[in-house]
Amino acid sequence: MTSPVQPTVLLPGEVRMPLLGFGTWQATGQAGYEAVLAALDAGYRHIDTATMYGNEREVGRAVKESGLRREDVFITTKLPPERVGRERETIEESLAALDLDYVDLWLVHWPPTTPAEGIPVWREMLAARDENMARAVGVSNHSISQIDELVQATEENPAVNQIRWSPSLYDRQVHAAHRDRGVVLEGYSPLRTTDLADPVLVRIAAAHDVSPAQVVLRWHIDHEIVVIPKSVTPERIRANADVFHFSLTASEMRDIDALGG
């Protein structure tokens, strides 16, 4: 199928990251491979994996077999905390498993256990980017103060911080703090942490003739927050990708923001 032109956000180095991505946590083996293939067929052009997920090989195979050009698919993987000190080896293993020359985004999956290790790890991430193993580098599950420490030490912002995010977790100050620092906010578990029966979401979904889940995904996109829903069910994979034919009004956005208390 022909996918609509998808909205993107600009990362440093003129890297365009699609605002809608496909999460692959817990999608392993043949089921993982089939889910990624289904996602690419449904129009996703951004796939999120991690060393910790144990599915980089399946992700790489699905991308290869999708028939899409490499430059048309944005691929993220992540460095696990127990690989501190083995960053270079880890990205090389990821690229080998994915069967790629580079990833579009490499993230520090969790802050290292010892805070003092954070800056050396970040310097290794930057080195991998400078050697063209990753087009952009960032972090995941980091607080604003942890991001500030990295920037103060290296004068290099993480391109992205991937954190749990949804209407019920909405925090205007956290959102603004990322924007002020030029760090793209990327949300994971958008549906897992949402009450899809909430009357506000049900009302807005009815107004647009879509599902509450589609409203939640569109809310992220209209905020220019990257969102990575995950599913291994083909129907749900397609429904989650079908969010480009409507947008939310300013008052609907405010009503959904208010769910975060």
Number of C-alpha atoms within 10 A of each C-alpha: 7 7 14 11 9 14 15 16 15 13 19 15 9 10 16 15 25 22 24 29 27 25 24 25 18 16 22 19 14 10 14 22 23 20 25 30 21 20 29 25 19 20 20 25 23 21 23 22 24 21 18 16 15 17 23 27 18 23 28 23 17 22 23 16 10 15 10 14 9 13 9 9 18 19 26 22 26 24 25 19 19 11 15 20 13 12 22 17 10 17 22 16 14 26 19 15 18 24 16 16 13 23 22 21 24 31 25 28 22 18 20 17 11 9 10 9 14 20 19 16 22 24 16 16 26 21 16 21 19 13 11 14 23 24 19 27 30 24 27 24 15 17 14 14 9 15 23 17 14 19 16 11 12 14 10 16 19 26 22 24 24 24 20 17 23 26 24 16 16 17 16 11 9 13 15 13 13 17 12 10 15 15 23 23 25 21 21 21 17 22 19 13 14 19 15 17 11 11 11 15 24 16 15 20 18 12 10 15 12 17 18 24 23 22 27 22 26 25 24 23 22 16 12 18 22 26 29 25 23 25 21 20 14 17 11 15 23 18 15 26 20 19 21 15 9 13 15 18 12 9 9 17 19 12 15 21 18 16 18 13 10
